[in-house]
Amino acid sequence: RLTVCGCDLLSDGSVRGSYQVGYDGWDHISFDLESGRFVPANNIAEITRRRWEHEFNEVEKWT
């Protein structure tokens, strides 16, 4: 599993964060801050998205 977290300072002075998780060299899931939703990269990641959004209320931690 590889998790990449980052933040970018944009030219207008605002900050944009990013969060991505991958497994075995493939993208798995990321978080879109603008929509406040996890974005699955495939059908298997859809299971993760459902669990994180509904069972664990993960979205609240990221917004």
The first five atom37 places (N, CA, C, CB, O) and aatype in JSON, in Angstrom:
{
  "aatype": [1, 10, 16, 19, 4, 7, 4, 3, 10, 10, 15, 3, 7, 15, 19, 1, 7, 15, 18, 5, 19, 7, 18, 3, 7, 17, 3, 8, 9, 15, 13, 3, 10, 6, 15, 7, 1, 13, 19, 14, 0, 2, 2, 9, 0, 6, 9, 16, 1, 1, 1, 17, 6, 8, 6, 13, 2, 6, 19, 6, 11, 17, 16],
  "atom_mask": [
    [1, 1, 1, 1, 1],
    [1, 1, 1, 1, 1],
    [1, 1, 1, 1, 1],
    [1, 1, 1, 1, 1],
    [1, 1, 1, 1, 1],
    [1, 1, 1, 0, 1],
    [1, 1, 1, 1, 1],
    [1, 1, 1, 1, 1],
    [1, 1, 1, 1, 1],
    [1, 1, 1, 1, 1],
    [1, 1, 1, 1, 1],
    [1, 1, 1, 1, 1],
    [1, 1, 1, 0, 1],
    [1, 1, 1, 1, 1],
    [1, 1, 1, 1, 1],
    [1, 1, 1, 1, 1],
    [1, 1, 1, 0, 1],
    [1, 1, 1, 1, 1],
    [1, 1, 1, 1, 1],
    [1, 1, 1, 1, 1],
    [1, 1, 1, 1, 1],
    [1, 1, 1, 0, 1],
    [1, 1, 1, 1, 1],
    [1, 1, 1, 1, 1],
    [1, 1, 1, 0, 1],
    [1, 1, 1, 1, 1],
    [1, 1, 1, 1, 1],
    [1, 1, 1, 1, 1],
    [1, 1, 1, 1, 1],
    [1, 1, 1, 1, 1],
    [1, 1, 1, 1, 1],
    [1, 1, 1, 1, 1],
    [1, 1, 1, 1, 1],
    [1, 1, 1, 1, 1],
    [1, 1, 1, 1, 1],
    [1, 1, 1, 0, 1],
    [1, 1, 1, 1, 1],
    [1, 1, 1, 1, 1],
    [1, 1, 1, 1, 1],
    [1, 1, 1, 1, 1],
    [1, 1, 1, 1, 1],
    [1, 1, 1, 1, 1],
    [1, 1, 1, 1, 1],
    [1, 1, 1, 1, 1],
    [1, 1, 1, 1, 1],
    [1, 1, 1, 1, 1],
    [1, 1, 1, 1, 1],
    [1, 1, 1, 1, 1],
    [1, 1, 1, 1, 1],
    [1, 1, 1, 1, 1],
    [1, 1, 1, 1, 1],
    [1, 1, 1, 1, 1],
    [1, 1, 1, 1, 1],
    [1, 1, 1, 1, 1],
    [1, 1, 1, 1, 1],
    [1, 1, 1, 1, 1],
    [1, 1, 1, 1, 1],
    [1, 1, 1, 1, 1],
    [1, 1, 1, 1, 1],
    [1, 1, 1, 1, 1],
    [1, 1, 1, 1, 1],
    [1, 1, 1, 1, 1],
    [1, 1, 1, 1, 1]
  ],
  "atom_positions": [
    [[0.85, -1.17, 0.0], [0.0, 0.0, 0.0], [0.89, 1.23, 0.0], [-0.96, 0.0, 1.22], [1.89, 1.28, 0.71]],
    [[0.52, 2.2, -0.79], [1.24, 3.47, -0.85], [0.24, 4.59, -0.65], [1.99, 3.63, -2.21], [-0.76, 4.67, -1.35]],
    [[0.52, 5.45, 0.31], [-0.33, 6.61, 0.56], [0.49, 7.86, 0.28], [-0.87, 6.61, 2.02], [1.61, 8.01, 0.78]],
    [[-0.07, 8.75, -0.53], [0.6, 10.0, -0.86], [-0.29, 11.15, -0.41], [0.89, 10.09, -2.4], [-1.42, 11.3, -0.86]],
    [[0.24, 11.95, 0.5], [-0.45, 13.15, 0.97], [0.4, 14.34, 0.59], [-0.72, 13.1, 2.52], [1.63, 14.28, 0.65]],
    [[-0.24, 15.4, 0.22], [0.54, 16.57, -0.14], [-0.27, 17.84, -0.05], [0.0, 0.0, 0.0], [-1.48, 17.83, 0.14]],
    [[0.43, 18.93, -0.19], [-0.24, 20.21, -0.24], [0.56, 21.12, -1.16], [-0.39, 20.83, 1.19], [1.79, 21.1, -1.18]],
    [[-0.17, 21.92, -1.92], [0.44, 22.83, -2.88], [0.07, 24.25, -2.52], [0.0, 22.5, -4.33], [-1.08, 24.55, -2.21]],
    [[1.06, 25.14, -2.57], [0.81, 26.56, -2.4], [0.61, 27.14, -3.8], [1.98, 27.28, -1.63], [1.54, 27.13, -4.61]],
    [[-0.58, 27.63, -4.08], [-0.91, 28.13, -5.41], [-0.46, 29.58, -5.57], [-2.41, 28.01, -5.66], [-0.18, 30.26, -4.58]],
    [[-0.39, 30.05, -6.8], [0.11, 31.39, -7.09], [-0.73, 32.49, -6.45], [0.17, 31.61, -8.58], [-0.23, 33.58, -6.2]],
    [[-2.01, 32.22, -6.19], [-2.87, 33.22, -5.56], [-2.78, 33.19, -4.04], [-4.31, 33.02, -5.99], [-3.5, 33.92, -3.36]],
    [[-1.88, 32.35, -3.49], [-1.69, 32.27, -2.05], [-2.56, 31.24, -1.36], [0.0, 0.0, 0.0], [-2.4, 30.99, -0.17]],
    [[-3.48, 30.63, -2.09], [-4.32, 29.6, -1.49], [-3.57, 28.27, -1.45], [-5.66, 29.45, -2.28], [-2.54, 28.1, -2.1]],
    [[-4.1, 27.36, -0.68], [-3.46, 26.05, -0.51], [-4.42, 24.97, -0.98], [-3.06, 25.82, 0.98], [-5.63, 25.04, -0.74]],
    [[-3.88, 23.97, -1.66], [-4.68, 22.83, -2.11], [-4.02, 21.55, -1.6], [-4.81, 22.8, -3.69], [-2.83, 21.34, -1.8]],
    [[-4.81, 20.72, -0.94], [-4.29, 19.47, -0.4], [-4.66, 18.3, -1.29], [0.0, 0.0, 0.0], [-5.6, 18.38, -2.09]],
    [[-3.93, 17.21, -1.14], [-4.25, 16.01, -1.91], [-4.01, 14.78, -1.04], [-3.4, 15.93, -3.2], [-3.2, 14.79, -0.12]],
    [[-4.75, 13.71, -1.36], [-4.64, 12.44, -0.64], [-4.96, 11.33, -1.62], [-5.59, 12.39, 0.6], [-6.04, 11.31, -2.22]],
    [[-4.03, 10.4, -1.8], [-4.22, 9.27, -2.71], [-3.71, 8.0, -2.07], [-3.51, 9.52, -4.07], [-2.72, 8.01, -1.34]],
    [[-4.39, 6.9, -2.34], [-3.97, 5.59, -1.85], [-3.85, 4.66, -3.05], [-4.97, 5.01, -0.79], [-4.72, 4.63, -3.92]],
    [[-2.76, 3.9, -3.09], [-2.57, 2.92, -4.15], [-2.17, 1.58, -3.58], [0.0, 0.0, 0.0], [-1.64, 1.5, -2.47]],
    [[-2.42, 0.52, -4.33], [-2.04, -0.84, -3.95], [-1.38, -1.52, -5.14], [-3.27, -1.65, -3.45], [-1.86, -1.41, -6.27]],
    [[-0.29, -2.21, -4.88], [0.4, -2.98, -5.91], [0.7, -2.16, -7.17], [-0.42, -4.19, -6.28], [0.62, -2.68, -8.28]],
    [[1.03, -0.9, -7.0], [1.39, -0.05, -8.12], [0.21, 0.56, -8.87], [0.0, 0.0, 0.0], [0.42, 1.21, -9.89]],
    [[-1.0, 0.35, -8.4], [-2.2, 0.87, -9.06], [-2.91, 1.87, -8.16], [-3.16, -0.27, -9.45], [-2.93, 1.7, -6.94]],
    [[-3.5, 2.9, -8.76], [-4.32, 3.83, -7.99], [-5.5, 3.08, -7.4], [-4.81, 5.01, -8.87], [-6.05, 2.17, -8.02]],
    [[-5.89, 3.47, -6.19], [-7.03, 2.82, -5.53], [-8.13, 3.84, -5.25], [-6.57, 2.14, -4.22], [-9.26, 3.68, -5.72]],
    [[-7.81, 4.87, -4.48], [-8.83, 5.85, -4.11], [-8.15, 7.18, -3.82], [-9.66, 5.38, -2.88], [-7.0, 7.22, -3.38]],
    [[-8.85, 8.26, -4.07], [-8.34, 9.6, -3.75], [-9.49, 10.4, -3.15], [-7.75, 10.32, -5.02], [-10.64, 9.96, -3.17]],
    [[-9.17, 11.57, -2.62], [-10.19, 12.43, -2.03], [-10.24, 13.74, -2.8], [-9.92, 12.68, -0.52], [-9.21, 14.38, -2.99]],
    [[-11.43, 14.13, -3.23], [-11.63, 15.39, -3.95], [-12.19, 16.4, -2.95], [-12.59, 15.21, -5.18], [-13.36, 16.32, -2.56]],
    [[-11.36, 17.36, -2.55], [-11.75, 18.33, -1.53], [-12.9, 19.21, -1.99], [-10.56, 19.18, -1.15], [-13.75, 19.58, -1.18]],
    [[-12.92, 19.57, -3.28], [-13.98, 20.45, -3.78], [-15.36, 19.81, -3.65], [-13.72, 20.81, -5.23], [-16.32, 20.48, -3.26]],
    [[-15.47, 18.54, -3.96], [-16.77, 17.86, -3.87], [-16.99, 17.23, -2.5], [-16.89, 16.79, -4.95], [-18.12, 16.89, -2.14]],
    [[-15.9, 17.08, -1.72], [-16.02, 16.44, -0.42], [-16.3, 14.96, -0.5], [0.0, 0.0, 0.0], [-16.96, 14.39, 0.37]],
    [[-15.8, 14.32, -1.58], [-16.07, 12.9, -1.79], [-14.79, 12.14, -2.1], [-17.08, 12.71, -2.93], [-13.84, 12.67, -2.67]],
    [[-14.8, 10.88, -1.7], [-13.73, 9.99, -2.11], [-14.01, 9.53, -3.53], [-13.61, 8.78, -1.15], [-15.16, 9.28, -3.9]],
    [[-12.97, 9.42, -4.34], [-13.1, 9.05, -5.75], [-12.42, 7.7, -5.96], [-12.48, 10.15, -6.69], [-11.19, 7.61, -5.93]],
    [[-13.21, 6.64, -6.17], [-12.61, 5.33, -6.39], [-12.02, 5.22, -7.79], [-13.65, 4.22, -6.16], [-12.59, 5.75, -8.75]],
    [[-10.89, 4.54, -7.91], [-10.25, 4.37, -9.21], [-10.76, 3.13, -9.94], [-8.74, 4.28, -9.04], [-10.51, 2.97, -11.14]],
    [[-11.47, 2.26, -9.23], [-11.97, 1.03, -9.85], [-13.12, 0.48, -9.01], [-10.84, -0.03, -9.99], [-13.48, 1.06, -7.98]],
    [[-13.7, -0.63, -9.44], [-14.85, -1.21, -8.74], [-14.5, -1.69, -7.33], [-15.41, -2.37, -9.53], [-15.32, -1.59, -6.42]],
    [[-13.31, -2.2, -7.16], [-12.89, -2.66, -5.83], [-12.79, -1.47, -4.87], [-11.54, -3.41, -5.9], [-13.17, -1.58, -3.71]],
    [[-12.28, -0.36, -5.36], [-12.17, 0.84, -4.53], [-13.53, 1.41, -4.17], [-11.34, 1.9, -5.24], [-13.66, 2.13, -3.18]],
    [[-14.55, 1.09, -4.94], [-15.91, 1.53, -4.62], [-16.34, 0.96, -3.27], [-16.9, 1.11, -5.73], [-17.06, 1.62, -2.52]],
    [[-15.92, -0.25, -2.97], [-16.22, -0.86, -1.67], [-15.57, -0.04, -0.56], [-15.73, -2.34, -1.62], [-16.2, 0.24, 0.47]],
    [[-14.32, 0.33, -0.75], [-13.62, 1.17, 0.22], [-14.33, 2.5, 0.4], [-12.16, 1.4, -0.2], [-14.52, 2.96, 1.52]],
    [[-14.72, 3.13, -0.72], [-15.41, 4.42, -0.65], [-16.68, 4.31, 0.2], [-15.76, 4.93, -2.06], [-16.92, 5.14, 1.07]],
    [[-17.47, 3.29, -0.06], [-18.71, 3.12, 0.7], [-18.44, 2.96, 2.19], [-19.49, 1.91, 0.19], [-19.12, 3.57, 3.01]],
    [[-17.47, 2.15, 2.52], [-17.15, 1.94, 3.95], [-16.67, 3.22, 4.58], [-16.09, 0.84, 4.11], [-17.12, 3.59, 5.67]],
    [[-15.74, 3.92, 3.92], [-15.2, 5.14, 4.5], [-16.26, 6.22, 4.65], [-14.05, 5.65, 3.67], [-16.3, 6.91, 5.66]],
    [[-17.11, 6.37, 3.65], [-18.1, 7.45, 3.7], [-19.28, 7.12, 4.6], [-18.61, 7.74, 2.3], [-19.83, 8.02, 5.25]],
    [[-19.69, 5.86, 4.68], [-20.91, 5.53, 5.41], [-20.65, 4.93, 6.79], [-21.72, 4.57, 4.6], [-21.33, 5.28, 7.75]],
    [[-19.68, 4.05, 6.9], [-19.44, 3.38, 8.18], [-18.53, 4.17, 9.1], [-18.86, 2.02, 7.95], [-18.73, 4.2, 10.31]],
    [[-17.53, 4.81, 8.53], [-16.51, 5.45, 9.36], [-16.58, 6.97, 9.35], [-15.17, 5.01, 8.92], [-15.8, 7.62, 10.05]],
    [[-17.48, 7.55, 8.57], [-17.61, 9.01, 8.47], [-16.26, 9.68, 8.18], [-18.2, 9.57, 9.75], [-15.95, 10.73, 8.74]],
    [[-15.47, 9.06, 7.31], [-14.14, 9.59, 6.98], [-14.2, 10.98, 6.35], [-13.43, 8.64, 6.05], [-13.26, 11.76, 6.52]],
    [[-15.26, 11.3, 5.64], [-15.34, 12.59, 4.97], [-15.2, 13.73, 5.97], [-16.65, 12.72, 4.19], [-14.56, 14.73, 5.67]],
    [[-15.79, 13.59, 7.15], [-15.72, 14.64, 8.17], [-14.28, 14.95, 8.57], [-16.52, 14.24, 9.4], [-13.97, 16.09, 8.91]],
    [[-13.41, 13.96, 8.52], [-12.0, 14.18, 8.87], [-11.27, 15.0, 7.82], [-11.3, 12.84, 9.06], [-10.27, 15.65, 8.13]],
    [[-11.75, 14.97, 6.58], [-11.03, 15.59, 5.48], [-11.59, 16.93, 5.06], [-11.03, 14.67, 4.31], [-10.98, 17.62, 4.25]],
    [[-12.73, 17.32, 5.58], [-13.33, 18.6, 5.18], [-13.37, 19.57, 6.33], [-14.74, 18.4, 4.64], [-13.83, 20.7, 6.18]]
  ]
}
